[in-house]
Amino acid sequence: MDEIIAAEVSLVPTGELRVIESLDGHMGLIATDPGYLPQVEANLRELLGREA
């Protein structure tokens, strides 16, 4: 799956793939994995802090 997503991201000039480590996948968004949201938040803080 990551290979497919990586191929799609490569089509976007400023695209970037960030993998969130979790056994629960997207279910981590509803707090099934305590390590999921901190990873998402850290990535968002970094991305939003960049100059456009």
mmCIF entry with sequence, helices, sheets and N, C-alpha, C, O atoms, coordinates in Angstrom:
data_MODEL
# 
_entry.id   MODEL 
# 
_entity.id                         1 
_entity.type                       polymer 
_entity.pdbx_number_of_molecules   1 
# 
_entity_poly.entity_id                      1 
_entity_poly.type                           'polypeptide(L)' 
_entity_poly.nstd_linkage                   no 
_entity_poly.nstd_monomer                   no 
_entity_poly.pdbx_seq_one_letter_code       MDEIIAAEVSLVPTGELRVIESLDGHMGLIATDPGYLPQVEANLRELLGREA 
_entity_poly.pdbx_seq_one_letter_code_can   MDEIIAAEVSLVPTGELRVIESLDGHMGLIATDPGYLPQVEANLRELLGREA 
_entity_poly.pdbx_strand_id                 A 
# 
loop_
_entity_poly_seq.entity_id 
_entity_poly_seq.num 
_entity_poly_seq.mon_id 
_entity_poly_seq.hetero 
1 1  MET n 
1 2  ASP n 
1 3  GLU n 
1 4  ILE n 
1 5  ILE n 
1 6  ALA n 
1 7  ALA n 
1 8  GLU n 
1 9  VAL n 
1 10 SER n 
1 11 LEU n 
1 12 VAL n 
1 13 PRO n 
1 14 THR n 
1 15 GLY n 
1 16 GLU n 
1 17 LEU n 
1 18 ARG n 
1 19 VAL n 
1 20 ILE n 
1 21 GLU n 
1 22 SER n 
1 23 LEU n 
1 24 ASP n 
1 25 GLY n 
1 26 HIS n 
1 27 MET n 
1 28 GLY n 
1 29 LEU n 
1 30 ILE n 
1 31 ALA n 
1 32 THR n 
1 33 ASP n 
1 34 PRO n 
1 35 GLY n 
1 36 TYR n 
1 37 LEU n 
1 38 PRO n 
1 39 GLN n 
1 40 VAL n 
1 41 GLU n 
1 42 ALA n 
1 43 ASN n 
1 44 LEU n 
1 45 ARG n 
1 46 GLU n 
1 47 LEU n 
1 48 LEU n 
1 49 GLY n 
1 50 ARG n 
1 51 GLU n 
1 52 ALA n 
# 
_struct_asym.id          A 
_struct_asym.entity_id   1 
# 
loop_
_struct_conf.conf_type_id 
_struct_conf.id 
_struct_conf.pdbx_PDB_helix_id 
_struct_conf.beg_label_comp_id 
_struct_conf.beg_label_asym_id 
_struct_conf.beg_label_seq_id 
_struct_conf.pdbx_beg_PDB_ins_code 
_struct_conf.end_label_comp_id 
_struct_conf.end_label_asym_id 
_struct_conf.end_label_seq_id 
_struct_conf.pdbx_end_PDB_ins_code 
_struct_conf.beg_auth_comp_id 
_struct_conf.beg_auth_asym_id 
_struct_conf.beg_auth_seq_id 
_struct_conf.end_auth_comp_id 
_struct_conf.end_auth_asym_id 
_struct_conf.end_auth_seq_id 
_struct_conf.pdbx_PDB_helix_class 
_struct_conf.details 
_struct_conf.pdbx_PDB_helix_length 
HELX_P HELX_P1 AA1 ASP A 2  ? VAL A 9  ? ASP A 2  VAL A 9  1 ? 8  
HELX_P HELX_P2 AA2 GLY A 25 ? ILE A 30 ? GLY A 25 ILE A 30 5 ? 6  
HELX_P HELX_P3 AA3 TYR A 36 ? LEU A 48 ? TYR A 36 LEU A 48 1 ? 13 
# 
_struct_conf_type.id          HELX_P 
_struct_conf_type.criteria    ? 
_struct_conf_type.reference   ? 
# 
loop_
_atom_site.group_PDB 
_atom_site.id 
_atom_site.type_symbol 
_atom_site.label_atom_id 
_atom_site.label_alt_id 
_atom_site.label_comp_id 
_atom_site.label_asym_id 
_atom_site.label_entity_id 
_atom_site.label_seq_id 
_atom_site.pdbx_PDB_ins_code 
_atom_site.Cartn_x 
_atom_site.Cartn_y 
_atom_site.Cartn_z 
_atom_site.occupancy 
_atom_site.B_iso_or_equiv 
_atom_site.pdbx_formal_charge 
_atom_site.auth_seq_id 
_atom_site.auth_comp_id 
_atom_site.auth_asym_id 
_atom_site.auth_atom_id 
_atom_site.pdbx_PDB_model_num 
ATOM 1   N N  . MET A 1 1  ? 0.824   -1.194 0.000  1.00 0.00 ? 1  MET A N  1 
ATOM 2   C CA . MET A 1 1  ? 0.000   0.000  0.000  1.00 0.00 ? 1  MET A CA 1 
ATOM 3   C C  . MET A 1 1  ? 0.869   1.258  0.000  1.00 0.00 ? 1  MET A C  1 
ATOM 4   O O  . MET A 1 1  ? 0.590   2.198  -0.745 1.00 0.00 ? 1  MET A O  1 
ATOM 5   N N  . ASP A 1 2  ? 1.914   1.287  0.823  1.00 0.00 ? 2  ASP A N  1 
ATOM 6   C CA . ASP A 1 2  ? 2.778   2.471  0.868  1.00 0.00 ? 2  ASP A CA 1 
ATOM 7   C C  . ASP A 1 2  ? 3.404   2.762  -0.487 1.00 0.00 ? 2  ASP A C  1 
ATOM 8   O O  . ASP A 1 2  ? 3.645   3.922  -0.820 1.00 0.00 ? 2  ASP A O  1 
ATOM 9   N N  . GLU A 1 3  ? 3.672   1.714  -1.278 1.00 0.00 ? 3  GLU A N  1 
ATOM 10  C CA . GLU A 1 3  ? 4.280   1.927  -2.588 1.00 0.00 ? 3  GLU A CA 1 
ATOM 11  C C  . GLU A 1 3  ? 3.313   2.659  -3.516 1.00 0.00 ? 3  GLU A C  1 
ATOM 12  O O  . GLU A 1 3  ? 3.726   3.516  -4.297 1.00 0.00 ? 3  GLU A O  1 
ATOM 13  N N  . ILE A 1 4  ? 2.031   2.322  -3.430 1.00 0.00 ? 4  ILE A N  1 
ATOM 14  C CA . ILE A 1 4  ? 1.023   2.970  -4.265 1.00 0.00 ? 4  ILE A CA 1 
ATOM 15  C C  . ILE A 1 4  ? 0.902   4.436  -3.872 1.00 0.00 ? 4  ILE A C  1 
ATOM 16  O O  . ILE A 1 4  ? 0.876   5.317  -4.732 1.00 0.00 ? 4  ILE A O  1 
ATOM 17  N N  . ILE A 1 5  ? 0.829   4.688  -2.583 1.00 0.00 ? 5  ILE A N  1 
ATOM 18  C CA . ILE A 1 5  ? 0.696   6.065  -2.102 1.00 0.00 ? 5  ILE A CA 1 
ATOM 19  C C  . ILE A 1 5  ? 1.949   6.861  -2.452 1.00 0.00 ? 5  ILE A C  1 
ATOM 20  O O  . ILE A 1 5  ? 1.848   8.016  -2.866 1.00 0.00 ? 5  ILE A O  1 
ATOM 21  N N  . ALA A 1 6  ? 3.124   6.264  -2.294 1.00 0.00 ? 6  ALA A N  1 
ATOM 22  C CA . ALA A 1 6  ? 4.375   6.947  -2.628 1.00 0.00 ? 6  ALA A CA 1 
ATOM 23  C C  . ALA A 1 6  ? 4.404   7.326  -4.106 1.00 0.00 ? 6  ALA A C  1 
ATOM 24  O O  . ALA A 1 6  ? 4.883   8.404  -4.460 1.00 0.00 ? 6  ALA A O  1 
ATOM 25  N N  . ALA A 1 7  ? 3.898   6.454  -4.965 1.00 0.00 ? 7  ALA A N  1 
ATOM 26  C CA . ALA A 1 7  ? 3.855   6.751  -6.394 1.00 0.00 ? 7  ALA A CA 1 
ATOM 27  C C  . ALA A 1 7  ? 2.932   7.933  -6.659 1.00 0.00 ? 7  ALA A C  1 
ATOM 28  O O  . ALA A 1 7  ? 3.239   8.792  -7.486 1.00 0.00 ? 7  ALA A O  1 
ATOM 29  N N  . GLU A 1 8  ? 1.804   7.978  -5.962 1.00 0.00 ? 8  GLU A N  1 
ATOM 30  C CA . GLU A 1 8  ? 0.872   9.090  -6.140 1.00 0.00 ? 8  GLU A CA 1 
ATOM 31  C C  . GLU A 1 8  ? 1.474   10.399 -5.631 1.00 0.00 ? 8  GLU A C  1 
ATOM 32  O O  . GLU A 1 8  ? 1.330   11.440 -6.273 1.00 0.00 ? 8  GLU A O  1 
ATOM 33  N N  . VAL A 1 9  ? 2.142   10.350 -4.490 1.00 0.00 ? 9  VAL A N  1 
ATOM 34  C CA . VAL A 1 9  ? 2.756   11.549 -3.917 1.00 0.00 ? 9  VAL A CA 1 
ATOM 35  C C  . VAL A 1 9  ? 3.834   12.087 -4.855 1.00 0.00 ? 9  VAL A C  1 
ATOM 36  O O  . VAL A 1 9  ? 4.014   13.300 -4.959 1.00 0.00 ? 9  VAL A O  1 
ATOM 37  N N  . SER A 1 10 ? 4.543   11.204 -5.531 1.00 0.00 ? 10 SER A N  1 
ATOM 38  C CA . SER A 1 10 ? 5.617   11.647 -6.427 1.00 0.00 ? 10 SER A CA 1 
ATOM 39  C C  . SER A 1 10 ? 5.084   12.466 -7.598 1.00 0.00 ? 10 SER A C  1 
ATOM 40  O O  . SER A 1 10 ? 5.852   13.171 -8.253 1.00 0.00 ? 10 SER A O  1 
ATOM 41  N N  . LEU A 1 11 ? 3.788   12.388 -7.872 1.00 0.00 ? 11 LEU A N  1 
ATOM 42  C CA . LEU A 1 11 ? 3.187   13.161 -8.956 1.00 0.00 ? 11 LEU A CA 1 
ATOM 43  C C  . LEU A 1 11 ? 2.910   14.608 -8.564 1.00 0.00 ? 11 LEU A C  1 
ATOM 44  O O  . LEU A 1 11 ? 2.640   15.446 -9.425 1.00 0.00 ? 11 LEU A O  1 
ATOM 45  N N  . VAL A 1 12 ? 2.974   14.900 -7.284 1.00 0.00 ? 12 VAL A N  1 
ATOM 46  C CA . VAL A 1 12 ? 2.727   16.259 -6.784 1.00 0.00 ? 12 VAL A CA 1 
ATOM 47  C C  . VAL A 1 12 ? 4.082   16.921 -6.548 1.00 0.00 ? 12 VAL A C  1 
ATOM 48  O O  . VAL A 1 12 ? 4.875   16.417 -5.752 1.00 0.00 ? 12 VAL A O  1 
ATOM 49  N N  . PRO A 1 13 ? 4.367   18.034 -7.217 1.00 0.00 ? 13 PRO A N  1 
ATOM 50  C CA . PRO A 1 13 ? 5.700   18.643 -7.128 1.00 0.00 ? 13 PRO A CA 1 
ATOM 51  C C  . PRO A 1 13 ? 6.205   18.888 -5.698 1.00 0.00 ? 13 PRO A C  1 
ATOM 52  O O  . PRO A 1 13 ? 7.387   18.686 -5.422 1.00 0.00 ? 13 PRO A O  1 
ATOM 53  N N  . THR A 1 14 ? 5.341   19.312 -4.808 1.00 0.00 ? 14 THR A N  1 
ATOM 54  C CA . THR A 1 14 ? 5.768   19.561 -3.429 1.00 0.00 ? 14 THR A CA 1 
ATOM 55  C C  . THR A 1 14 ? 5.205   18.509 -2.477 1.00 0.00 ? 14 THR A C  1 
ATOM 56  O O  . THR A 1 14 ? 5.149   18.722 -1.266 1.00 0.00 ? 14 THR A O  1 
ATOM 57  N N  . GLY A 1 15 ? 4.792   17.378 -3.036 1.00 0.00 ? 15 GLY A N  1 
ATOM 58  C CA . GLY A 1 15 ? 4.193   16.322 -2.232 1.00 0.00 ? 15 GLY A CA 1 
ATOM 59  C C  . GLY A 1 15 ? 5.197   15.685 -1.277 1.00 0.00 ? 15 GLY A C  1 
ATOM 60  O O  . GLY A 1 15 ? 6.400   15.657 -1.535 1.00 0.00 ? 15 GLY A O  1 
ATOM 61  N N  . GLU A 1 16 ? 4.677   15.187 -0.190 1.00 0.00 ? 16 GLU A N  1 
ATOM 62  C CA . GLU A 1 16 ? 5.517   14.564 0.831  1.00 0.00 ? 16 GLU A CA 1 
ATOM 63  C C  . GLU A 1 16 ? 4.708   13.471 1.516  1.00 0.00 ? 16 GLU A C  1 
ATOM 64  O O  . GLU A 1 16 ? 3.565   13.697 1.914  1.00 0.00 ? 16 GLU A O  1 
ATOM 65  N N  . LEU A 1 17 ? 5.292   12.304 1.653  1.00 0.00 ? 17 LEU A N  1 
ATOM 66  C CA . LEU A 1 17 ? 4.635   11.183 2.316  1.00 0.00 ? 17 LEU A CA 1 
ATOM 67  C C  . LEU A 1 17 ? 5.111   11.106 3.760  1.00 0.00 ? 17 LEU A C  1 
ATOM 68  O O  . LEU A 1 17 ? 6.312   11.053 4.026  1.00 0.00 ? 17 LEU A O  1 
ATOM 69  N N  . ARG A 1 18 ? 4.177   11.102 4.670  1.00 0.00 ? 18 ARG A N  1 
ATOM 70  C CA . ARG A 1 18 ? 4.490   10.955 6.093  1.00 0.00 ? 18 ARG A CA 1 
ATOM 71  C C  . ARG A 1 18 ? 3.736   9.745  6.604  1.00 0.00 ? 18 ARG A C  1 
ATOM 72  O O  . ARG A 1 18 ? 2.505   9.736  6.611  1.00 0.00 ? 18 ARG A O  1 
ATOM 73  N N  . VAL A 1 19 ? 4.452   8.739  7.024  1.00 0.00 ? 19 VAL A N  1 
ATOM 74  C CA . VAL A 1 19 ? 3.839   7.506  7.513  1.00 0.00 ? 19 VAL A CA 1 
ATOM 75  C C  . VAL A 1 19 ? 3.658   7.609  9.019  1.00 0.00 ? 19 VAL A C  1 
ATOM 76  O O  . VAL A 1 19 ? 4.602   7.916  9.748  1.00 0.00 ? 19 VAL A O  1 
ATOM 77  N N  . ILE A 1 20 ? 2.444   7.352  9.478  1.00 0.00 ? 20 ILE A N  1 
ATOM 78  C CA . ILE A 1 20 ? 2.126   7.331  10.899 1.00 0.00 ? 20 ILE A CA 1 
ATOM 79  C C  . ILE A 1 20 ? 2.185   5.879  11.348 1.00 0.00 ? 20 ILE A C  1 
ATOM 80  O O  . ILE A 1 20 ? 1.470   5.027  10.821 1.00 0.00 ? 20 ILE A O  1 
ATOM 81  N N  . GLU A 1 21 ? 3.036   5.607  12.322 1.00 0.00 ? 21 GLU A N  1 
ATOM 82  C CA . GLU A 1 21 ? 3.211   4.239  12.812 1.00 0.00 ? 21 GLU A CA 1 
ATOM 83  C C  . GLU A 1 21 ? 2.081   3.876  13.767 1.00 0.00 ? 21 GLU A C  1 
ATOM 84  O O  . GLU A 1 21 ? 1.929   4.493  14.821 1.00 0.00 ? 21 GLU A O  1 
ATOM 85  N N  . SER A 1 22 ? 1.279   2.861  13.390 1.00 0.00 ? 22 SER A N  1 
ATOM 86  C CA . SER A 1 22 ? 0.185   2.413  14.236 1.00 0.00 ? 22 SER A CA 1 
ATOM 87  C C  . SER A 1 22 ? -0.322  1.072  13.736 1.00 0.00 ? 22 SER A C  1 
ATOM 88  O O  . SER A 1 22 ? -0.479  0.865  12.533 1.00 0.00 ? 22 SER A O  1 
ATOM 89  N N  . LEU A 1 23 ? -0.573  0.177  14.654 1.00 0.00 ? 23 LEU A N  1 
ATOM 90  C CA . LEU A 1 23 ? -1.180  -1.100 14.274 1.00 0.00 ? 23 LEU A CA 1 
ATOM 91  C C  . LEU A 1 23 ? -2.673  -0.933 14.002 1.00 0.00 ? 23 LEU A C  1 
ATOM 92  O O  . LEU A 1 23 ? -3.286  -1.768 13.337 1.00 0.00 ? 23 LEU A O  1 
ATOM 93  N N  . ASP A 1 24 ? -3.250  0.144  14.518 1.00 0.00 ? 24 ASP A N  1 
ATOM 94  C CA . ASP A 1 24 ? -4.687  0.371  14.387 1.00 0.00 ? 24 ASP A CA 1 
ATOM 95  C C  . ASP A 1 24 ? -5.070  1.133  13.128 1.00 0.00 ? 24 ASP A C  1 
ATOM 96  O O  . ASP A 1 24 ? -6.258  1.306  12.856 1.00 0.00 ? 24 ASP A O  1 
ATOM 97  N N  . GLY A 1 25 ? -4.093  1.591  12.355 1.00 0.00 ? 25 GLY A N  1 
ATOM 98  C CA . GLY A 1 25 ? -4.393  2.347  11.143 1.00 0.00 ? 25 GLY A CA 1 
ATOM 99  C C  . GLY A 1 25 ? -5.197  3.593  11.444 1.00 0.00 ? 25 GLY A C  1 
ATOM 100 O O  . GLY A 1 25 ? -4.965  4.253  12.457 1.00 0.00 ? 25 GLY A O  1 
ATOM 101 N N  . HIS A 1 26 ? -6.138  3.921  10.578 1.00 0.00 ? 26 HIS A N  1 
ATOM 102 C CA . HIS A 1 26 ? -6.923  5.143  10.753 1.00 0.00 ? 26 HIS A CA 1 
ATOM 103 C C  . HIS A 1 26 ? -7.800  5.107  12.000 1.00 0.00 ? 26 HIS A C  1 
ATOM 104 O O  . HIS A 1 26 ? -8.302  6.150  12.419 1.00 0.00 ? 26 HIS A O  1 
ATOM 105 N N  . MET A 1 27 ? -7.998  3.936  12.603 1.00 0.00 ? 27 MET A N  1 
ATOM 106 C CA . MET A 1 27 ? -8.781  3.850  13.840 1.00 0.00 ? 27 MET A CA 1 
ATOM 107 C C  . MET A 1 27 ? -8.077  4.569  14.986 1.00 0.00 ? 27 MET A C  1 
ATOM 108 O O  . MET A 1 27 ? -8.705  4.879  15.998 1.00 0.00 ? 27 MET A O  1 
ATOM 109 N N  . GLY A 1 28 ? -6.786  4.836  14.842 1.00 0.00 ? 28 GLY A N  1 
ATOM 110 C CA . GLY A 1 28 ? -6.056  5.603  15.846 1.00 0.00 ? 28 GLY A CA 1 
ATOM 111 C C  . GLY A 1 28 ? -6.636  6.987  16.054 1.00 0.00 ? 28 GLY A C  1 
ATOM 112 O O  . GLY A 1 28 ? -6.434  7.599  17.103 1.00 0.00 ? 28 GLY A O  1 
ATOM 113 N N  . LEU A 1 29 ? -7.357  7.486  15.054 1.00 0.00 ? 29 LEU A N  1 
ATOM 114 C CA . LEU A 1 29 ? -7.981  8.805  15.171 1.00 0.00 ? 29 LEU A CA 1 
ATOM 115 C C  . LEU A 1 29 ? -9.049  8.856  16.253 1.00 0.00 ? 29 LEU A C  1 
ATOM 116 O O  . LEU A 1 29 ? -9.380  9.934  16.748 1.00 0.00 ? 29 LEU A O  1 
ATOM 117 N N  . ILE A 1 30 ? -9.588  7.701  16.624 1.00 0.00 ? 30 ILE A N  1 
ATOM 118 C CA . ILE A 1 30 ? -10.592 7.686  17.695 1.00 0.00 ? 30 ILE A CA 1 
ATOM 119 C C  . ILE A 1 30 ? -9.987  7.149  18.990 1.00 0.00 ? 30 ILE A C  1 
ATOM 120 O O  . ILE A 1 30 ? -10.667 6.532  19.810 1.00 0.00 ? 30 ILE A O  1 
ATOM 121 N N  . ALA A 1 31 ? -8.689  7.403  19.146 1.00 0.00 ? 31 ALA A N  1 
ATOM 122 C CA . ALA A 1 31 ? -7.961  7.131  20.393 1.00 0.00 ? 31 ALA A CA 1 
ATOM 123 C C  . ALA A 1 31 ? -7.829  5.651  20.740 1.00 0.00 ? 31 ALA A C  1 
ATOM 124 O O  . ALA A 1 31 ? -7.795  5.298  21.918 1.00 0.00 ? 31 ALA A O  1 
ATOM 125 N N  . THR A 1 32 ? -7.755  4.777  19.726 1.00 0.00 ? 32 THR A N  1 
ATOM 126 C CA . THR A 1 32 ? -7.498  3.364  20.023 1.00 0.00 ? 32 THR A CA 1 
ATOM 127 C C  . THR A 1 32 ? -6.008  3.101  20.206 1.00 0.00 ? 32 THR A C  1 
ATOM 128 O O  . THR A 1 32 ? -5.624  2.086  20.787 1.00 0.00 ? 32 THR A O  1 
ATOM 129 N N  . ASP A 1 33 ? -5.171  4.001  19.718 1.00 0.00 ? 33 ASP A N  1 
ATOM 130 C CA . ASP A 1 33 ? -3.715  3.880  19.835 1.00 0.00 ? 33 ASP A CA 1 
ATOM 131 C C  . ASP A 1 33 ? -3.187  5.184  20.431 1.00 0.00 ? 33 ASP A C  1 
ATOM 132 O O  . ASP A 1 33 ? -3.226  6.221  19.769 1.00 0.00 ? 33 ASP A O  1 
ATOM 133 N N  . PRO A 1 34 ? -2.696  5.148  21.666 1.00 0.00 ? 34 PRO A N  1 
ATOM 134 C CA . PRO A 1 34 ? -2.260  6.388  22.310 1.00 0.00 ? 34 PRO A CA 1 
ATOM 135 C C  . PRO A 1 34 ? -1.089  7.088  21.616 1.00 0.00 ? 34 PRO A C  1 
ATOM 136 O O  . PRO A 1 34 ? -0.840  8.262  21.886 1.00 0.00 ? 34 PRO A O  1 
ATOM 137 N N  . GLY A 1 35 ? -0.371  6.404  20.738 1.00 0.00 ? 35 GLY A N  1 
ATOM 138 C CA . GLY A 1 35 ? 0.751   7.021  20.050 1.00 0.00 ? 35 GLY A CA 1 
ATOM 139 C C  . GLY A 1 35 ? 0.393   7.654  18.721 1.00 0.00 ? 35 GLY A C  1 
ATOM 140 O O  . GLY A 1 35 ? 1.231   8.309  18.102 1.00 0.00 ? 35 GLY A O  1 
ATOM 141 N N  . TYR A 1 36 ? -0.837  7.467  18.273 1.00 0.00 ? 36 TYR A N  1 
ATOM 142 C CA . TYR A 1 36 ? -1.238  7.926  16.945 1.00 0.00 ? 36 TYR A CA 1 
ATOM 143 C C  . TYR A 1 36 ? -1.391  9.448  16.870 1.00 0.00 ? 36 TYR A C  1 
ATOM 144 O O  . TYR A 1 36 ? -0.731  10.097 16.059 1.00 0.00 ? 36 TYR A O  1 
ATOM 145 N N  . LEU A 1 37 ? -2.240  10.009 17.695 1.00 0.00 ? 37 LEU A N  1 
ATOM 146 C CA . LEU A 1 37 ? -2.497  11.450 17.629 1.00 0.00 ? 37 LEU A CA 1 
ATOM 147 C C  . LEU A 1 37 ? -1.259  12.302 17.870 1.00 0.00 ? 37 LEU A C  1 
ATOM 148 O O  . LEU A 1 37 ? -1.104  13.322 17.198 1.00 0.00 ? 37 LEU A O  1 
ATOM 149 N N  . PRO A 1 38 ? -0.360  11.939 18.799 1.00 0.00 ? 38 PRO A N  1 
ATOM 150 C CA . PRO A 1 38 ? 0.855   12.747 18.938 1.00 0.00 ? 38 PRO A CA 1 
ATOM 151 C C  . PRO A 1 38 ? 1.690   12.787 17.655 1.00 0.00 ? 38 PRO A C  1 
ATOM 152 O O  . PRO A 1 38 ? 2.308   13.809 17.357 1.00 0.00 ? 38 PRO A O  1 
ATOM 153 N N  . GLN A 1 39 ? 1.718   11.699 16.899 1.00 0.00 ? 39 GLN A N  1 
ATOM 154 C CA . GLN A 1 39 ? 2.443   11.692 15.629 1.00 0.00 ? 39 GLN A CA 1 
ATOM 155 C C  . GLN A 1 39 ? 1.770   12.615 14.618 1.00 0.00 ? 39 GLN A C  1 
ATOM 156 O O  . GLN A 1 39 ? 2.443   13.365 13.911 1.00 0.00 ? 39 GLN A O  1 
ATOM 157 N N  . VAL A 1 40 ? 0.446   12.556 14.553 1.00 0.00 ? 40 VAL A N  1 
ATOM 158 C CA . VAL A 1 40 ? -0.299  13.414 13.634 1.00 0.00 ? 40 VAL A CA 1 
ATOM 159 C C  . VAL A 1 40 ? -0.078  14.879 14.007 1.00 0.00 ? 40 VAL A C  1 
ATOM 160 O O  . VAL A 1 40 ? 0.204   15.714 13.147 1.00 0.00 ? 40 VAL A O  1 
ATOM 161 N N  . GLU A 1 41 ? -0.209  15.177 15.291 1.00 0.00 ? 41 GLU A N  1 
ATOM 162 C CA . GLU A 1 41 ? -0.047  16.558 15.745 1.00 0.00 ? 41 GLU A CA 1 
ATOM 163 C C  . GLU A 1 41 ? 1.361   17.089 15.477 1.00 0.00 ? 41 GLU A C  1 
ATOM 164 O O  . GLU A 1 41 ? 1.521   18.239 15.067 1.00 0.00 ? 41 GLU A O  1 
ATOM 165 N N  . ALA A 1 42 ? 2.381   16.262 15.705 1.00 0.00 ? 42 ALA A N  1 
ATOM 166 C CA . ALA A 1 42 ? 3.763   16.688 15.453 1.00 0.00 ? 42 ALA A CA 1 
ATOM 167 C C  . ALA A 1 42 ? 3.973   16.989 13.971 1.00 0.00 ? 42 ALA A C  1 
ATOM 168 O O  . ALA A 1 42 ? 4.613   17.980 13.620 1.00 0.00 ? 42 ALA A O  1 
ATOM 169 N N  . ASN A 1 43 ? 3.435   16.136 13.103 1.00 0.00 ? 43 ASN A N  1 
ATOM 170 C CA . ASN A 1 43 ? 3.561   16.371 11.665 1.00 0.00 ? 43 ASN A CA 1 
ATOM 171 C C  . ASN A 1 43 ? 2.811   17.630 11.243 1.00 0.00 ? 43 ASN A C  1 
ATOM 172 O O  . ASN A 1 43 ? 3.317   18.410 10.436 1.00 0.00 ? 43 ASN A O  1 
ATOM 173 N N  . LEU A 1 44 ? 1.629   17.832 11.771 1.00 0.00 ? 44 LEU A N  1 
ATOM 174 C CA . LEU A 1 44 ? 0.868   19.036 11.428 1.00 0.00 ? 44 LEU A CA 1 
ATOM 175 C C  . LEU A 1 44 ? 1.578   20.297 11.904 1.00 0.00 ? 44 LEU A C  1 
ATOM 176 O O  . LEU A 1 44 ? 1.637   21.286 11.173 1.00 0.00 ? 44 LEU A O  1 
ATOM 177 N N  . ARG A 1 45 ? 2.117   20.273 13.120 1.00 0.00 ? 45 ARG A N  1 
ATOM 178 C CA . ARG A 1 45 ? 2.849   21.441 13.623 1.00 0.00 ? 45 ARG A CA 1 
ATOM 179 C C  . ARG A 1 45 ? 4.021   21.773 12.702 1.00 0.00 ? 45 ARG A C  1 
ATOM 180 O O  . ARG A 1 45 ? 4.251   22.937 12.375 1.00 0.00 ? 45 ARG A O  1 
ATOM 181 N N  . GLU A 1 46 ? 4.756   20.751 12.290 1.00 0.00 ? 46 GLU A N  1 
ATOM 182 C CA . GLU A 1 46 ? 5.911   20.987 11.410 1.00 0.00 ? 46 GLU A CA 1 
ATOM 183 C C  . GLU A 1 46 ? 5.465   21.525 10.051 1.00 0.00 ? 46 GLU A C  1 
ATOM 184 O O  . GLU A 1 46 ? 6.038   22.489 9.543  1.00 0.00 ? 46 GLU A O  1 
ATOM 185 N N  . LEU A 1 47 ? 4.451   20.904 9.468  1.00 0.00 ? 47 LEU A N  1 
ATOM 186 C CA . LEU A 1 47 ? 3.983   21.334 8.150  1.00 0.00 ? 47 LEU A CA 1 
ATOM 187 C C  . LEU A 1 47 ? 3.393   22.745 8.191  1.00 0.00 ? 47 LEU A C  1 
ATOM 188 O O  . LEU A 1 47 ? 3.640   23.540 7.284  1.00 0.00 ? 47 LEU A O  1 
ATOM 189 N N  . LEU A 1 48 ? 2.625   23.063 9.218  1.00 0.00 ? 48 LEU A N  1 
ATOM 190 C CA . LEU A 1 48 ? 1.996   24.373 9.308  1.00 0.00 ? 48 LEU A CA 1 
ATOM 191 C C  . LEU A 1 48 ? 2.992   25.463 9.664  1.00 0.00 ? 48 LEU A C  1 
ATOM 192 O O  . LEU A 1 48 ? 2.732   26.642 9.426  1.00 0.00 ? 48 LEU A O  1 
ATOM 193 N N  . GLY A 1 49 ? 4.128   25.081 10.232 1.00 0.00 ? 49 GLY A N  1 
ATOM 194 C CA . GLY A 1 49 ? 5.141   26.054 10.600 1.00 0.00 ? 49 GLY A CA 1 
ATOM 195 C C  . GLY A 1 49 ? 6.070   26.430 9.458  1.00 0.00 ? 49 GLY A C  1 
ATOM 196 O O  . GLY A 1 49 ? 6.913   27.314 9.608  1.00 0.00 ? 49 GLY A O  1 
ATOM 197 N N  . ARG A 1 50 ? 5.922   25.764 8.313  1.00 0.00 ? 50 ARG A N  1 
ATOM 198 C CA . ARG A 1 50 ? 6.774   26.047 7.152  1.00 0.00 ? 50 ARG A CA 1 
ATOM 199 C C  . ARG A 1 50 ? 6.312   27.287 6.406  1.00 0.00 ? 50 ARG A C  1 
ATOM 200 O O  . ARG A 1 50 ? 5.138   27.655 6.432  1.00 0.00 ? 50 ARG A O  1 
ATOM 201 N N  . GLU A 1 51 ? 7.266   27.914 5.746  1.00 0.00 ? 51 GLU A N  1 
ATOM 202 C CA . GLU A 1 51 ? 6.951   29.015 4.840  1.00 0.00 ? 51 GLU A CA 1 
ATOM 203 C C  . GLU A 1 51 ? 6.349   28.439 3.559  1.00 0.00 ? 51 GLU A C  1 
ATOM 204 O O  . GLU A 1 51 ? 6.763   27.374 3.100  1.00 0.00 ? 51 GLU A O  1 
ATOM 205 N N  . ALA A 1 52 ? 5.401   29.122 3.000  1.00 0.00 ? 52 ALA A N  1 
ATOM 206 C CA . ALA A 1 52 ? 4.743   28.653 1.763  1.00 0.00 ? 52 ALA A CA 1 
ATOM 207 C C  . ALA A 1 52 ? 5.630   28.891 0.564  1.00 0.00 ? 52 ALA A C  1 
ATOM 208 O O  . ALA A 1 52 ? 5.250   28.563 -0.561 1.00 0.00 ? 52 ALA A O  1 
# 
